[in-house]
Amino acid sequence: MIYSRLILPLVKPALTTVVLFEFLWRWNDFMGPLIYLRDEILFPIALGLRRFLSLYQAQWSLLMAASAVFTIPIVILFFFVQKTFIEGIAITGMKG
């Protein structure tokens, strides 16, 4: 009860920021999956973009379109956590 009413509202901006940054880290990870994944079906989109580049001899218009699609989930996630993320930045700038 104390946790949900007192601590959680105070930690919510910091927790949201950690979740956002962790998602971005995992979403953009290139070297990790390249090292431990062998099946191309399991590759993340970052590796898929690189394979797309070498597969089609650098058709830049298609690569830029795929990169734009790659950023859509990041933008959607930011819109959902924007209020809490900005609140966390504003709180850290205050003097206690």
C-alpha positions in Angstrom: 0.0 0.0 0.0 2.8 2.4 0.9 4.7 1.4 -2.1 1.9 1.9 -4.6 0.8 5.3 -3.1 4.1 6.9 -2.1 7.1 5.4 -3.8 5.7 4.4 -7.2 4.5 7.9 -8.2 7.9 9.3 -7.3 9.9 6.7 -9.2 7.6 6.6 -12.2 9.5 9.2 -14.4 12.8 7.6 -13.7 11.4 4.1 -14.4 9.8 5.3 -17.6 13.1 6.8 -18.7 14.9 3.5 -18.0 12.3 1.5 -19.9 12.6 3.9 -22.9 16.4 3.8 -23.0 16.5 0.0 -22.6 14.0 -0.4 -25.5 16.1 1.9 -27.7 19.2 0.0 -26.7 17.7 -3.4 -27.6 15.9 -2.1 -30.7 19.1 -0.7 -32.2 21.5 -3.5 -31.0 23.6 -4.6 -33.9 26.6 -6.5 -32.6 24.9 -8.6 -29.9 22.5 -10.4 -32.2 25.2 -10.7 -34.8 27.3 -12.6 -32.4 24.8 -15.0 -30.8 22.1 -15.5 -33.5 22.6 -18.0 -36.4 19.1 -18.2 -37.9 18.3 -15.2 -40.1 14.7 -15.4 -39.2 15.5 -14.3 -35.7 17.6 -11.3 -36.7 16.4 -7.9 -35.5 15.5 -5.1 -37.9 18.9 -3.5 -37.6 20.6 -6.5 -39.0 17.9 -6.8 -41.6 18.7 -3.3 -42.8 22.3 -4.2 -43.2 21.5 -7.4 -45.1 19.1 -5.5 -47.3 21.9 -3.1 -48.2 24.3 -5.8 -49.3 21.6 -7.9 -50.9 20.3 -5.2 -53.3 23.5 -3.4 -54.1 22.7 -0.2 -52.2 19.3 0.9 -53.6 19.3 4.0 -51.4 15.6 4.9 -51.9 14.5 1.5 -50.7 16.9 1.5 -47.8 15.7 4.9 -46.6 12.1 3.8 -46.8 13.0 0.7 -44.7 14.8 2.9 -42.3 11.8 5.2 -41.9 9.6 2.1 -41.1 12.3 1.0 -38.6 11.9 4.3 -36.7 8.0 4.1 -36.4 7.9 2.0 -33.3 10.4 4.3 -31.5 8.3 7.4 -32.3 5.1 5.6 -31.2 6.7 4.5 -27.9 8.0 8.1 -27.3 4.5 9.5 -27.8 3.1 7.1 -25.2 5.8 8.0 -22.6 6.4 11.6 -23.5 4.6 13.2 -20.6 6.3 11.1 -18.0 9.7 11.4 -19.7 9.5 15.2 -19.8 8.3 15.3 -16.3 11.3 13.3 -15.2 13.6 15.7 -16.9 11.8 18.7 -15.3 12.0 17.1 -11.8 15.8 16.5 -12.1 16.3 20.2 -13.0 14.7 21.4 -9.8 16.7 22.4 -6.7 15.7 20.6 -3.6 
